[in-house]
């Protein structure tokens, strides 16, 4: 039986668990050059990859000294490794005349390089640069790719790269006027000590008078042992009605990375390079076509069976399945199959209350079956909703006029609605963008973007003022005004802007993890908390995790990117003993934005009667007496130890209860 314990002078411990992810193959990038160093960042740097920079300070240092090496090189994912680069024979210096139009590597990597020479130049003659890579795994295969560029010359400056590992391999590259050409030594293992030695010298075609040699970029890839490609799932024969989408899927057991190519009737399909291939709308012209997929890894290739697509003519009209509403400005209708977007988004094909209700917008949802309709006026009660002239994907129209009765719910009179944003605030007034039936609490930037910001006296959605309040614990960065203007569960003035945080530097600040607290809540009530945010016109994932902590902790994740309809919730959250619920915003596990932006636009808090066990509230100790308070129904018990015998009070007291504890050590609990 669960009980809630209270001990005078007890402590609490929070345990945090972390998930471990398996190691992946490593790739390391080395930029050899002068002042133009390559970092992970915006153009002309590399927005996706971390780099190791070998400048003149390392490349021309005295070999054997600490200055002549780079330790703990990082992977392209910016993870430190045990790989070191150690100069054995120095470069002469840096050349800044490389190409500035390459696409194979960033500008800061291609525009400069380190060089050697055999005849006398600048610092001297007989510069045969040499270095070694240490800390590698002896049994692993590696690909070493070399790049260099020297623009504006008319002679050959061919450079020979010699790689000594378990075996010796050589390769050459012409840096003269090079833009995107690279050269690679493939599948080579380090020596028994886990080392490669790389030496540079003039290639056999080098005609330059000083026999210059160059190195601008070295890419080191660890190649895992390759297994044959074996299909665990092959594309299956499929029958589909005209106008419907169809997807072929395959899977393999082997060693990534994979190269994937789907074929239609043995001809490559452009841009079909994933493990599934979707035809958005199958026509009769595709009947009896055949689809297969070829999958390759670094060593092996396999081709699947050919799956036959059968396309049948669709003669069945769509039907109206249901109609629902979650408020006076919200209506959705659902069809039995995917429908044509043109007919589905024609407002003239819908009627509410026999045409007496004004409709302002209509939008087909991503599933292709659900249509969101936005009334232009507040709708109340149960009203008939009619649909006509909507076609399925094959062009077959719904039969006649289909009608369903929909109940439009009214405000519950208990919820708190909070609008997080800037100047676009949501009011009670019944004009276009505002909410004619609900009263809102606006959390402005001036309160949320400073630590310690406070807004008291939150009002319920029926306008009743309460003792609940809002307090900023850790600030937001600022306001984003690029939210949706499309139909959504909330008014436009609530969805078009939001407050945001970020982990990487943005607007001169970083590590912004917004945290705020709802205060003055009834500890005897549970609370359902709904979150909404929108950031339109982006191509990355901006998943935001909302972590809610009261008497317990829960979280919910929402991808804000291009969102108009989706919300997430945590339910049955009870405040802590002080009547507080704390909410923190952090990037969700799928957030791949470079700044890891997080957002909050709307929060709805709905209290309801607690269905859980009683909760012991904070005791008051004064003048040798303790006063105990608890919520809910339960039996107060005491004990001299946590593991001892618990004794109920007789007669059973009700909250609050007070007794003299001078000189005593007692534990108290309320048992359901």
SVG drawing of the C-alpha trace seen along z (x, -y; Angstrom):
<svg xmlns="http://www.w3.org/2000/svg" viewBox="-31 -45 99 57">
<polyline fill="none" stroke="black" stroke-width="0.4" points="0.0,0.0 1.4,-3.4 1.8,-6.0 3.1,-9.6 5.7,-10.0 6.8,-13.1 9.9,-13.0 11.3,-15.9 14.7,-16.6 14.6,-14.1 16.4,-14.5 15.5,-13.7 17.7,-12.3 17.0,-12.7 18.6,-10.1 19.1,-10.9 19.5,-8.2 21.2,-8.7 20.8,-6.7 23.9,-5.2 24.1,-5.2 26.3,-2.7 29.6,-4.0 29.5,-4.9 32.2,-5.0 34.6,-7.9 35.4,-10.6 38.1,-13.2 38.7,-16.4 42.1,-18.2 42.5,-21.7 46.1,-22.4 46.7,-26.1 47.4,-29.6 44.9,-32.0 41.8,-30.7 40.7,-28.1 37.6,-25.9 35.2,-25.7 31.7,-24.3 29.6,-27.4 28.0,-29.5 29.4,-30.2 32.3,-30.2 32.7,-27.7 31.1,-24.3 27.6,-24.3 27.6,-20.5 31.1,-19.3 33.7,-20.0 37.3,-20.4 40.9,-20.0 43.1,-22.9 46.8,-22.3 48.1,-25.8 51.7,-27.1 52.2,-27.1 52.0,-23.3 53.1,-22.6 56.3,-24.5 57.3,-23.8 60.4,-21.9 59.6,-18.2 59.8,-16.4 58.6,-19.5 55.1,-19.8 54.3,-22.6 54.6,-20.2 51.6,-18.1 47.8,-18.3 46.3,-16.0 42.9,-14.5 41.6,-15.2 37.8,-15.5 35.4,-13.7 33.1,-15.6 30.5,-15.3 32.9,-17.2 33.7,-14.2 37.2,-14.0 39.2,-10.9 42.6,-9.5 44.0,-10.3 47.0,-12.6 48.8,-14.3 52.5,-14.6 54.9,-16.4 58.0,-14.4 59.4,-16.7 58.1,-20.3 56.3,-22.2 58.0,-25.3 55.0,-27.5 51.5,-28.5 50.1,-29.4 46.9,-31.5 46.2,-31.2 43.8,-28.2 40.4,-28.2 37.5,-30.1 34.8,-28.4 35.1,-24.7 32.0,-22.8 33.8,-19.7 35.0,-21.5 34.3,-24.9 36.0,-28.1 38.2,-28.4 39.6,-24.9 40.3,-25.3 41.7,-28.8 45.0,-28.0 47.3,-25.0 50.7,-24.1 53.5,-23.5 56.9,-21.9 59.6,-22.3 62.9,-20.6 64.8,-23.6 65.6,-26.7 62.6,-28.9 61.9,-31.2 62.9,-29.2 65.2,-26.8 65.3,-23.7 64.5,-20.0 61.2,-20.3 59.6,-16.9 56.8,-17.3 56.0,-14.2 53.7,-13.5 52.1,-10.6 48.6,-9.8 48.6,-7.9 45.9,-6.3 44.2,-4.4 42.9,-0.8 45.3,1.5 42.7,3.9 40.4,1.2 40.4,0.3 40.7,-3.4 40.2,-5.7 42.5,-8.7 41.4,-11.4 43.8,-14.3 42.9,-17.7 44.9,-20.8 44.5,-23.8 46.9,-26.3 45.1,-28.7 46.5,-30.9 49.5,-28.8 50.4,-27.3 52.8,-24.5 52.2,-21.1 52.6,-20.9 51.6,-17.3 52.1,-16.0 52.8,-12.4 51.3,-11.3 52.9,-8.1 50.9,-6.4 52.8,-3.9 50.7,-1.6 50.4,2.1 51.3,1.7 52.6,-1.2 50.3,-2.9 50.8,-6.0 48.5,-8.4 49.0,-11.6 47.0,-14.8 47.4,-17.8 46.8,-21.0 47.5,-23.4 44.2,-25.2 42.3,-22.4 38.7,-23.1 37.0,-19.9 39.3,-17.0 40.4,-14.7 42.5,-11.6 42.0,-8.6 44.0,-5.7 41.3,-3.2 41.0,-0.3 44.4,-0.6 45.1,0.5 47.4,-1.2 50.6,0.6 50.6,2.7 51.1,-0.4 47.9,-2.0 49.8,-4.6 50.0,-5.9 52.9,-7.9 52.2,-10.3 55.0,-11.8 54.8,-14.3 57.0,-14.8 56.9,-15.9 54.9,-13.6 56.5,-12.3 54.7,-15.0 55.6,-18.0 57.3,-20.6 57.5,-23.5 61.0,-24.9 60.9,-24.6 58.9,-21.3 56.3,-22.7 54.0,-20.2 50.7,-21.0 48.2,-19.7 45.0,-21.6 42.7,-18.9 43.1,-15.4 39.9,-13.4 40.3,-10.2 37.4,-7.7 37.2,-4.6 35.7,-1.8 34.0,0.9 34.4,4.5 31.9,5.1 29.2,7.8 27.4,9.0 24.1,7.2 21.2,9.6 17.6,8.5 15.5,9.0 12.4,7.5 11.8,7.2 9.2,5.1 5.9,6.9 3.4,7.2 0.7,4.5 -2.8,3.7 -4.0,0.1 -7.0,-1.9 -6.5,-4.7 -5.4,-8.0 -4.2,-6.3 -0.7,-6.4 1.4,-3.3 4.7,-2.6 7.3,0.1 9.6,1.0 12.8,2.9 15.3,3.7 18.7,5.3 21.0,6.9 24.5,5.7 27.1,3.0 26.2,-0.6 26.6,-3.1 24.4,-2.1 23.8,-3.4 20.2,-2.8 18.6,-3.0 15.0,-2.0 14.2,-1.0 10.9,-0.9 11.0,1.7 14.8,2.0 15.3,-1.8 16.6,-4.0 14.0,-6.3 15.5,-9.7 16.0,-10.6 14.6,-7.3 17.4,-6.6 15.7,-5.5 14.6,-2.2 11.0,-3.0 9.7,-4.5 6.2,-6.1 4.1,-6.9 1.8,-9.7 -1.1,-8.9 -1.1,-5.7 -2.7,-5.9 -3.9,-3.2 -0.8,-3.8 1.2,-2.2 -0.7,1.1 1.7,4.1 4.8,2.0 7.6,3.6 9.7,2.1 13.0,3.3 15.8,1.8 19.6,2.2 21.5,1.7 25.2,1.4 27.7,0.9 31.3,0.2 32.1,3.7 28.9,5.6 25.8,5.1 22.4,6.9 19.2,6.3 15.8,7.3 13.0,9.2 10.7,7.3 7.4,6.3 4.4,5.9 2.0,3.0 -1.6,3.6 -3.8,0.5 -7.6,1.0 -10.1,-1.7 -11.8,-3.3 -15.6,-3.5 -16.6,-3.8 -17.5,-7.3 -16.1,-8.7 -18.4,-8.9 -18.5,-11.3 -17.4,-9.4 -17.7,-11.9 -17.6,-15.6 -16.2,-16.9 -15.4,-20.2 -13.3,-21.2 -14.5,-24.7 -16.7,-27.4 -14.1,-28.2 -13.1,-24.6 -14.7,-22.0 -13.2,-18.9 -14.8,-16.4 -13.4,-13.0 -13.9,-11.1 -13.7,-7.3 -10.7,-7.7 -8.2,-10.3 -9.9,-13.1 -8.8,-15.5 -7.3,-18.7 -9.0,-21.0 -12.5,-19.9 -11.8,-19.3 -10.6,-22.9 -13.5,-24.6 -15.6,-26.3 -18.7,-26.2 -18.7,-22.4 -19.5,-22.8 -22.5,-24.1 -23.1,-24.5 -26.5,-25.2 -28.2,-24.9 -26.0,-27.8 -26.7,-30.2 -23.1,-29.9 -20.3,-31.9 -17.2,-29.8 -13.9,-31.6 -11.3,-28.9 -10.8,-25.2 -7.7,-23.1 -7.1,-19.5 -4.9,-17.8 -1.7,-15.7 -3.6,-12.3 -5.6,-13.3 -8.9,-12.3 -9.4,-15.0 -10.6,-18.5 -10.2,-21.4 -12.9,-24.1 -12.6,-27.4 -16.0,-29.1 -16.0,-32.9 -18.3,-33.2 -18.7,-31.5 -20.8,-28.4 -22.8,-27.0 -25.0,-23.9 -25.5,-21.0 -25.7,-22.0 -26.0,-20.1 -22.8,-20.0 -23.3,-19.1 -20.8,-18.2 -21.2,-17.9 -19.1,-17.7 -16.0,-16.5 -14.1,-14.0 -11.7,-11.1 -8.3,-10.9 -9.8,-9.0 -12.3,-11.9 -15.3,-10.0 -17.6,-12.5 -19.4,-12.0 -23.0,-10.8 -25.4,-13.7 -25.2,-15.7 -23.9,-14.0 -24.9,-15.5 -23.7,-14.9 -24.7,-16.6 -21.8,-18.3 -21.8,-19.6 -19.7,-22.7 -18.5,-22.7 -18.3,-25.9 -15.6,-27.1 -15.2,-24.8 -15.1,-27.8 -12.1,-26.3 -9.1,-26.4 -6.3,-28.9 -5.3,-30.0 -1.8,-31.5 -0.5,-33.2 3.3,-33.4 4.5,-36.0 5.1,-39.6 2.7,-42.3 0.1,-39.9 -1.9,-39.4 -5.1,-37.4 -8.0,-39.2 -11.6,-38.4 -13.1,-40.8 -15.1,-39.1 -13.3,-40.6 -11.5,-38.8 -8.3,-37.4 -9.3,-37.3 -11.4,-34.8 -14.9,-36.0 -15.6,-33.4 -12.4,-32.9 -10.4,-35.2 -6.7,-34.8 -3.6,-35.5 -0.8,-37.2 2.7,-36.3 4.7,-39.1 8.4,-39.2 9.0,-41.8 8.0,-39.2 9.3,-36.0 12.7,-37.2 14.0,-38.2 14.9,-35.9 12.4,-36.5 9.6,-38.0 6.2,-37.7 2.6,-37.9 0.0,-37.5 -3.7,-37.0 -4.2,-34.6 -7.8,-34.5 -9.8,-31.5 -11.2,-31.3 -14.5,-32.5 -12.9,-35.7 -12.8,-34.7 -9.6,-36.0 -7.7,-33.5 -4.7,-33.3 -2.7,-31.5 0.4,-33.2 3.2,-33.0 6.9,-33.3 10.0,-33.1 12.8,-31.0 15.1,-31.0 14.4,-33.4 13.3,-33.0 15.6,-34.5 12.9,-36.5 9.9,-36.5 9.5,-34.7 6.7,-36.1 6.8,-33.4 4.0,-31.2 1.1,-29.9 -1.7,-32.0 -3.5,-28.9 -6.6,-27.4 -5.5,-25.9 -7.1,-25.0 -6.4,-28.6 -6.9,-32.2 -4.4,-33.7 -3.1,-36.2 -2.1,-33.2 -0.5,-31.1 1.4,-33.7 4.0,-34.4 5.8,-32.5 8.6,-32.8 11.8,-30.8 15.0,-29.4 18.2,-28.1 21.3,-26.2 23.9,-27.5 24.7,-31.2 21.9,-33.3 21.4,-37.1 24.6,-37.1 23.3,-34.7 23.4,-30.9 22.3,-28.1 18.9,-29.6 16.7,-26.9 13.4,-28.6 12.0,-27.5 8.9,-29.0 6.5,-28.2 2.8,-28.3 2.2,-29.2 -0.8,-29.3 -2.5,-26.2 -4.8,-24.0 -2.8,-21.1 -6.0,-19.0 -6.5,-19.2 -4.9,-17.4 -4.0,-19.5 -4.0,-18.6 -1.5,-20.8 -1.6,-21.3 1.2,-22.8 1.2,-24.4 3.7,-26.3 4.4,-27.0 7.4,-28.0 6.6,-28.1 8.7,-28.0 11.6,-25.9 13.0,-22.6 14.6,-21.2 13.2,-19.6 12.5,-21.9 11.1,-19.4 10.6,-20.9 10.4,-18.9 8.2,-20.3 9.2,-18.8 6.5,-19.3 7.4,-18.9 5.0,-19.0 4.4,-16.2 5.7,-14.0 7.5,-14.7 6.3,-14.0 7.2,-15.3 5.8,-15.7 7.6,-16.4 6.2,-18.6 7.8,-19.3 7.1,-23.0 8.4,-23.2 5.6,-24.0 3.0,-23.1 -0.6,-24.3 -2.7,-21.6 -0.7,-19.5 -0.7,-19.8 0.8,-17.7 -0.3,-17.2 0.7,-15.9 -2.2,-14.9 -3.2,-14.4 -0.3,-16.6 -0.6,-17.5 1.3,-20.6 4.0,-20.2 3.4,-20.8 3.8,-24.6 1.1,-24.6 3.6,-25.0 4.1,-23.3 7.4,-24.0 7.8,-23.7 11.1,-23.6 11.8,-23.8 14.7,-21.8 15.4,-20.5 13.6,-17.2 15.7,-14.1 14.8,-14.7 15.7,-18.5 18.4,-18.9 18.3,-22.7 21.8,-24.3 20.7,-26.5 18.4,-23.8 15.6,-26.4 12.7,-25.6 9.3,-27.3 6.1,-27.9 3.1,-29.8 0.1,-28.6 -0.4,-26.7 -3.8,-25.5 -4.1,-24.4 -7.2,-22.6 -7.7,-21.7 -9.9,-18.7 -10.7,-16.9 -7.8,-14.7 -8.3,-11.0 -5.0,-10.0 -3.8,-9.3 -3.8,-12.0 -0.9,-14.3 0.9,-15.5 1.5,-19.3 4.4,-21.3 4.2,-21.2 4.4,-24.2 6.6,-23.9 6.4,-26.6 6.8,-26.9 7.4,-23.1 4.2,-22.2 3.8,-20.8 0.7,-21.5 0.0,-18.9 -2.0,-19.6 -3.0,-17.2 -5.2,-17.0 -7.7,-14.3 -9.1,-11.5 -6.8,-9.3 -5.8,-8.1 -3.1,-10.0 -0.5,-7.6 2.7,-8.1 5.9,-6.1 9.2,-6.6 11.1,-5.1 10.5,-4.7 10.7,-0.9 8.8,-0.6 5.2,-0.1 2.8,-2.7 0.0,-3.7 -3.2,-5.4 -4.6,-8.2 -7.8,-7.4 -10.1,-9.2 -8.9,-9.9 -8.2,-13.7 -9.0,-15.8 -6.7,-18.3 -5.3,-20.4 -4.0,-18.6 -1.6,-19.9 0.3,-18.4 3.2,-19.0 6.5,-17.4 9.0,-19.1 11.8,-16.5 10.3,-13.9 11.3,-12.3 8.3,-11.2 7.4,-10.4 4.0,-11.0 2.2,-9.7 -1.3,-9.8 -2.5,-6.4 -5.3,-6.1"/>
</svg>
